[in-house]
Amino acid sequence: MSAAITGYVDVAQIALYLFWGFFLALVIYIRREDKREGYPLVAEGQQRFVQGPIEGFPPTPAPKFFRLKEGTLSPAPQTVPPDGPVVGAVPAQSHPGAPLIPTGDPLRDGVGPAAWSMRRDIPLRTWRGQNIMRPLRLATDYSVSRFSTDPHGWPVIGLDGVVAGHVVDLWIDDEENDTRYLEIALVAAIDLTERRVLVPHPFVRYDRRRQRVVVRALHAAQFAHVPALANPDQVTAREEDRLVGYYGGGLLYGTRNRMGPLL
């Protein structure tokens, strides 16, 4: 019994071609699906010759809509790009990927390590529906252990050794069961309204001997421009990104000598 269909084609050959076709279709499908994040691309720098969005092959797929827990719909890919900050920087060279040179205050303009993304402007929540980040004044089920350092009332010292404010509260990460932020009230010399700002805990160093908190990322005066919270009792995902970006940017842009090479 022969598997040949004609003198040149048999069943094994047809099966091989079908496999090749299926595999090609699978690669194209997967390649389209992975374009739901970050596409279409936008030309950067001085690529004047590029017209319109950059999709490549295969093209960006039609949006899928995901229903979120709070009932809203989120398309993927985004049909309308979110409005982000206008970057106050210019590329050092004309080629793509060239380093950016700040033209203003890089901490507030979101340049380099101070960059932040347009995350959803709502608080992150636990599966029970409560905010993950809560100040101790609201998280009454938490307290500072007597075996740990309680920085309430301690002064917060900037990179220049000047007092920027005083610790008034701690913010707890309800999923990690740990301190995520220190809330400080700025002194009048920094901000006349003595408003409160958050300091991410990884940027904090405790000087237990002098009972003070040291933040080496910023000068004391730079605390005046720390992004403020829209609601004093909660922090949104977007606000968290801006906060961490501001302090992270200070590690490079906090002083002029940090921006140059070591040698």
N, C-alpha and C positions, 0 to 999 in steps of 0.2 A: 504494500500500500504506500503510495507516494503522497507527500505533503505539498507537492508543487501545484500551484494554481495555473501558471503558464510556464513556458520554458525559461523565464527569467525571474519570476516572482514565486515565493513560497510562503507558507504560514509564518515561519520563523522570521523572515524578512519583514513582513507586515507587522508582526508583534514588535520588532525592533524599532520600526518607524513610529508606531503608536507610542512606544515608551519615550522616544526622543521628543515627540510632539507634546506628550503629557508633561515631561520634565521641563521643556521650554515654557509651557503655559504656567507651570508652578512657579518657576523663577520670576516670570513677569508679574504674576499675582503677588508674590511675596515682596518684590521690589516696589510695587505700587503701594502695598499696605504699609511698608516702612516709611513712606513719604507722608504719613499722617501727622508726623511731628517735624517741624522745622522747614516745611516746604509750603509754597514755593520760596526759593531763595531770593534774596534782594542783593543787588550789586552793592559793593562797598567801595569806599575810597573814591578814586577818580576814574572809575571804569565807565567813561562817557559812552563808549561804543556799545554797551549793553542796553538793550531796549526791553522794558517790561520785566516781569518776573522770570526767574530761571527755574525751569522744571526738569529739563533733560528728558531722557527716555527710560521707562515709559512715563507718561504724564501723571500729574497729581490726581489721585482718585476723587470721586465725588464724596462730599462729606458724609460721615456717619454721625448720628446724634446720640449722645449718651445721657440718660436721665440721672441726674445727681440726687443725692440723698434728700436735699432740701426741695426737690421738685423741679429745678431748672434744667434746661437742656444745654449741653456743651458739645459743639461740633468739632470734629477732627477729620481733616485739618481745619484750622480756624478760617471761617469765611471772611472775617474782617480782622485784620491784624490789630492787636491791642495798642492803644496809644501809650508809648513809652516816653521816657525822658529824652529831651534833646541833648545829645552828647556834646559837651563843650570841649571838643578836642579836634585836632586835625591830624591826618596821617603824616608821618615823617617822610615817607616816600610815596610814589604814585602806585606802586605795585600792591596787589591784594595781600592782606595780612601784615602790612607795615605797622610798626608800633605807633601808638597815638601820643601826641604831645598836647597836654592840657592847655586850654586857652583861658580858663577861669579857675574857680575853686574845684579841684577834681573830686573832693569828698562829696560836695553837693551835686556835682554834675554827673556822678556815677561813672567815672572813668577808671579803666584798669581794674585793680582789686576792689575798688569802691563800686563796681557795677552791680546792678540788681535787676531782677526780672519782674515782669508784670504778673505776679502770681495773683490768685483770687483774693480780693480785698475783704475776706471774711476770716474769722478765727478758725484755727484747726480744732477739731472736736473729737472727743473720745466716742467709743461705740455707744456710750450711754447718753450722748448728746450734749455733754458739758464741755466747756472750753478746756483744752489741754493746758494752756498757760494761764495761771491764776495767781494774783497776789495773795500773800498770807492773810491779808485782812478779809479776804473772801474765802480762802481755802482754810476754813476753821478746823478741818480734820488733820491739818499739818501743824507742826511746831518745830522750832529749832532745838535739837538735842542739847542737853547740858554738857555733852562730851564734844560738841562741835563749836566752831567759832560763830558767834552771833554779832554781825557787823552793824546792827541797828545803832544809828547815831554817830557812827564813825565818819570822819571826813574822807572825801575822795580827792586824791592828789593826782594831778596831771603829769605829763612828761616833764614839764618845766618846774615841778615842785610846788606849784600854786594850788590852793584849795579850789576845787570846782563846785563842790556841793557836799551834802551829807546824806548818808544812807537812811532812807525812811521806810523801806519795805523790801522784801524778797519775793520774787516770782517763782512759782513752783511748776515744774513739768510733771503733770499728773501721770504720764505714761512711764517716765523714767524715774519718778520719785526722787527728783534731785532739783537743786537750784538752777534755774536757767538764766535769770536776770537779776540784777540789783536795781532797785528804783531809787534814784537820788533826787533831792531837791537842790536846784542850783542856787548858789549864793547870789546876793544882789549885785555883786561886782561883775558877775558873768551874765546874769539875766535879771533885769529889774523886776520882772513878774515872779521870779523865783519858781519858775515852772519845773515840773518833774520830767525826767528822762530816764530811759532804761539803759543799762550797761550789760552787754552779754557776759555771762560768767567766765567764759574762757579768756577774756581780756583782763580779768581782775587778778590782782596779787594782794594777799593779805599780809600786812605788816603787823603781826600780833604784838610785837614788843611795844610799838608806838600806838597801837590800836588805830590803824588807819588803813584805807584801801588805796592801792596804787594802780593807775591805768596808764601804761606807758605808750598806748597807741596814739593819744591825743594830748595837745596842750590844753590847759584849763580853759582858755578862751574858745577853743573849738567845740567845747561841750554846748555852747549856746546855739549851735546849728545842728545838733543831733535831731534826726527826724522825730517829730512829735506824734503822739497817738491821737487818733480821732476820738477814742473812748478811753478815759483814764483807767478803766477797769478791765480792758481786754486788748489784746494785740492780734492783728490780722496776719495772715501769711505774707502779704505784700509788705506790711510794716516790719515784720521780722527780717525779710530780705534786705530792706533798706537799712535797718539798724546794723546788721552784721556787715553789710557792705561799707557803711560809713566808718565803723571802727577798723575793719580790715584794710580799707584804703589808707587809714592813718599810719599803718605800719610801713607804707611806702611814701605817702605824701605828707605825713605829719610834720616833717622837718625837711629842709632842703638837702641836708647831707645824706638823708636816706635814699634819695633818688639817684645818686651817683654810684659808680662802681667802688668796690672795696679797695682796689689797688689802682 
